[in-house]
Amino acid sequence: FKSCPRNQIPKARNRGPLSYQTPGLLSSSSPFDAYRSKLSRCVIKAPFDGRIALMRAHAHEIPDRTQPLMQVVGEAELEIEMLLPSQWLRWLKAGVVFDFSIEETGKSLPAEVTRIAAVVDPVSQTVKVTGRFTGTREGVLPGMSGPAKFAAPDG
């Protein structure tokens, strides 16, 4: 603490109001602006229309950048996956129609085969078959299950 001569005290009082400015607080390169800039880029956009099926990150957490934040399921076109007997490959082709009974809703909806896997499981003698709904699928959610009913050809 320095002593001030008495004759200079009035000069110090007459200089006007004191103004405080914290260095960097009002500048554009402050840490606050840096965080605001980072926050403005924190937008998650899915590459397709869908719904959030599972949220793995929550508010106020710092997520691991190698782990997914959420699981999004598309609603555009649901697929039906089935394991069918490999003996059916004699007549089963893409475009064959079937009825898919959804256990959760009790509805039976029309569908068709879209793909047949290139490999048969030799132990279970089954083949993976993929289908899609051909009519309206209102009320059907991903993960619902049920039996598929095929009309096998005669012979």
N, C-alpha and C positions, 0 to 999 in steps of 0.2 A: 504494500500500500504506500503510494507516494503522497507526500504532503504537498498541498497546493497553496501557493501564496494567497493571502487574503485579498489582495487587490485583483486577482484574476477570477475569483468566484463569480462576480456579477457577469463577467464576459461569458462564462460557461452557461449561466442560466439564460442568457439572452439569445442563444443560438437557435431557439425554436424547439418543437417537440422532438423527442427522441424516436427514431424509427429502427426497428429490428428487422433484419433479413437473415434468415438462416441460409447459408450457402447451399445451392443445389435444390432447395425446396421448390422454387418457382421455375427452375430451368426444365427444358424438355427432356433432359437426359437423366432425370431423377429415377431412383429405383421404383417409385410409384408408377411412373409412366411405362417403365419396362414391364412391370407386372400387368398393367392394363393392356399393353400390346400383346403379351402372351395370352391373357385371358380372352381377348377378342378372337384369337385363333383356335380356341377350345370349342370347336363345333364338330359334332359327330354326324356325318351324313351316311346313311346306308346306300349302297349302290342299287337298291331295288326297294319297291314298296313292301312293307311287312309289319310285323308286330314284334315287340320285345318278348322273347320267351324266357330268358333268364338274365337277371342283372347281377353281375359279379362284382362290380365296383359301386361304392356308395359315396354319398356326400362327405366331404372333409377327409377322404382317404387319399393317399398318394399311391396310385396304382403302379404296378410293375409294367414297364413298357413292353415287355415280351409276352404278357398275358392279355387275353381278350377282356374287354370291359363288359361286354354283354353278348348274348346270343340273339340274333334276329332271324325270324323265320319268314320266308316269303309267302305271300298269299296269292300270287298271280295264278299259278297252276300247281295244284297238289298232285303228288305222285303216289301211286299205290304200289308197294313192294310186297311180293309174294314169293314163297318157296313152293314150287309145284313138282309133282312127280316127273322124273325125266322121261318116263314112258309116254307122257303127253306130247313130247316133241314130235311125234308122228303126225299130229294134226294141229298143234298149237303154233300159230304164226302171229306176226304183228298185224293188228286190225281185228283179231277175233274179239267178239263182244262177250261181256259177262256182267253179272249183277254183283255189286259189292254191298253186303249188309253191314251197316255200322252199328256195333253193339251199344255204343254210348247214346245214340239217338233213336235206335230202333228202325231207322229208315233203310230202304234198299235202293241204291242208286245205280244207274247204268254206267258202264265203263268199258274201255277197250284196252287191249294189250298194245304197248308201244315199243317195248324192247325185251329181248330175251338174251340172257347172259351167254357168253361164248364158252363157258366151262360148266360141266356137270360135276357136282360133288360126288365122288365115287363111294364114299362111306354111306351117306344118306340117300343117294340116288335121287337128288333133287336139283332143280335148276332155279336160279333167281330170275323172276319175271317182273317187269315194271309195267304199270298201266296208268291210265288217266281217266278222270270222269268225263263223260260225254255230254251230260245234261247239267242242270243247275246243281250246285253243291252247297247250298245255303245251310249254315249251321255246322258244316264239317270243319274241324280244326286239325292242324298237324298233330300226329301222334295217335289219332283215333284208330281203332282196329276192328276187325271182324272177318267173317268168312267170305270168300269169293265163290260164286256159283257159276260154273261153266256148263254149257250144254254140249256134251261130247258128241262128235259126229257118229252116225250109225256105222257099225262095222267094226 
